[in-house]
Amino acid sequence: MSRIITHPDFNNLGFDYDISLLFLSSPLNIDGTTTALVPLPAQSQIVDDGASALVTGWGSTQVFINIFFNLFI
């Protein structure tokens, strides 16, 4: 991990703004498959409403349910 950016309005009392960007220093290996790093759009680039995106993460998907060992893709 070369850098982590957490949303500035995040607080650990709820799910609001529960998002971070993780910058990897090398490609990620999941289930024996090397996953290429996905480039983010330039800060000046306008992303159209309704554009598709891939989101991955782990943790709870419901309040009061702890499943921090599962990776969701």
N, C-alpha and C positions, 0 to 999 in steps of 0.2 A: 504494500500500500504506500503510495507516494504522497497522497493528500486526501483529506476528508473535509467536505464542506457540509455542515449541518444547517438546515433552514434557520434563519435568525429568530423566527417567532416560535420555534419548538420549545415545548416544556414537557416534562415527563409525567404530567398529571392526566394526560389524555392523548388522543390520536391526532389532534390538530397539528398540522405542519410536521408530521412525523415522517420526514424525508431527509435523506442526505445523498450527496454525490460522492462516490468512492473512485478515486483515481488509482488504478492499478499500475504497478511498476513493471509488470510482466503479464502475458496472457493468462487467462484463467483456465484451469483444467477441471472439467466436470464430467464425471463418469468416463474417464479415459479419453475424452474429446477436448481438444484445445479450442477454446472459444475466443474468437477475435475481439479485440477491444472496439467498441463502437464510438466513433467520433461524435462529439457534440456539435451542434450548429454554431457558427460564429456568433458572437454577441450581437453583431449588427444584422444578422440574418433574421428575416421575418418568417415565422412558421405559421402556415395557414390554419385557421380554425378547422377542426375535424381531421387534421393530419394524423396518420397512424404513428404509433410509437411502441417500442418494446420496453416493458417495465419488469424488472426482477426484484426480488426481495425475500426477506424471511421474517418470521415473527408471527404475531397474533393477527388474525383477520377478523376477530370479533372481540368486543370488550370483555375483559376478565377471563380470556382463554389464552394460556401460555403454551405456544408451540415454537419456541425459538430454534429448534433443531431442524426445521423444515425449510428448504429453499424453494421458492415459488418462481416459476418462469412462465 
